């Protein structure tokens, strides 16, 4: 009889649950005093046993026709590129009606085997690259079906201070909660950066966490197979012994499940913190407390969860010196846009408005700018950033004037264009014949008089400051956006 590697591992490891975390005594100031550790014996409550007993038939729920149909709908809606087999999300709609029965039997009989994921590297905003693993469309379908069944009861066990990739929670909730902590006087932030978190997840530790909640061994073995599926790089399949690659629907839930141990430990110590996926900030009142927290939490992460803290990027500092999810916390808990976020926005605008994009029309550039700006300003709408956005808009319009003037090229063509927009013929000829560079010409009074803000509005270009004001007025009309209660 064939015995899979997963079954052999189960027989040896048995998915034993780990000992409960050691409680840490702390002072009443809620800043994680380092009192003595107390050794606890392993205890499994009857309530936990009863809850796990309810999950013995999860595979039947995962592989039900209704659940698979919903998973197909979401996979198609989420789009995404093809995996190693070349099948696209558009092919899935035609594939499913004739194959769902076979898929259901494979899942229930444990014959289903995930394909290797396609390794893709993308640049990170702060430099370096991020490794993505793109599963095949069928594997994404199965992961989505798992997610739909597991998320409802796993999410209910997570901390109130966890905000990433959870239903009804967002980065805005995390930022607003952080602002509430600062308003209480916790102006020092312990900013933890986990080095290549998704690439370093220990499979055995993660599976022990899953086994705390899931009683159906078929589900456990299927998740283990997804974790151990190889990664295809340059035509070579590389085996993986750790990590849960970003790109699959199930990875964020598994990441939250693993880091929930960190959340529970921080709650036990009485800390005020916000975690969004692997981005965790802890708020304390003094630097001395922050240094103690950094040391003890680093020891917990590296010793208990086998993760690695990036010492270079982690820091204990005043909240104004750090950024959280692209925002910067200001005095009194106010929210601002982090300088690095503004710089990345300008880099993106600079890329869209490059003067050597001769094959791209200006109207297409404006469409690209609108697409980027609408999403970017929507994300930063809760920040105090009108001044930044006014300056960003001025700079962006000057970039477009520069592109337009350069494309007109000849002196007569430039002069005619400016005259048509209301500039006197003398001023138009002086600017067109000037030996100054295009950037200088774009910032000159005749150029600004001709291509005004109103003129750009007629070209359907978004004004960042006006777009921001629209959000602000709507927020004032409805009242302040709801802030998650302080934990």
Secondary structure, 3 states (H helix, E strand, C coil): CCCCHHHHHHHHHCCCCCCCCCEECCCCCCCCCCCCEECCCCCCCHHHHHHHHCCCCHHHHHCCHHHHHHHHHHHHHHCCCCCCCCCCHHHHHHHHHHHHHHHHHHHHHCCCCCCCEEEEEEECCCCCEEEEEECCHHHHHHHHHHHHHHHHHHHCCCCCCECCCCCCCCHHHHHHHHHHHHHCCCCEEEEEEECCHHHHCEHHHHHHHHHHHCCCHHHHHHHHHHHHCCEEECCEEECCCECCCECCCCHHHHHHHHHHHHHHHHHHCCCEEEEECCEEEEEECCHHHHHHHHHHHHHHHHHHCCCCECCCCCEEEEHHHCCECCEEECHHHCEEECHHHHHHHHHHHHHHCCCCCCCCCHHHHHHHHHHHHHHHHHHCCCCCCHHHHHHHHHHHHHHHHHHHHHHHCCHHHHHHHHHHCCCCHHHHHHHHCCCCCHHHHHCCHHHHHHCCHHHHHHCCCCCHHHHHHHHHHHHHHHCCCCCCCCC
